[in-house]
């Protein structure tokens, strides 16, 4: 396993739902071939996110409890945070 140090950690900021960022994420992943990927999804919906990513290119929506109500997350290939999960999935 590689040691974690500032020289082997890359940050790639994105804007959600923007195709330009999804394209850049794919380009960077092809160039650097990361061994691990971190995205900002809450751990409480990890299983649903992974199931939705596996369904790509079909869209998925996840409904989850949020601050006394419910919220939904649309999983689409044009989102820069969904792309890394699809690219890095086994």
Buried (B, 14 or more C-beta within 10 A) or exposed (E): EEEEEEEEEEEBEBEBBEEEBBEBBBEBBEEEEBEEBEEEBEEEBEEBBEEBBEEBEEEBEBEEEEEEEEEEBBBBBBBBBBBBBBBBEE
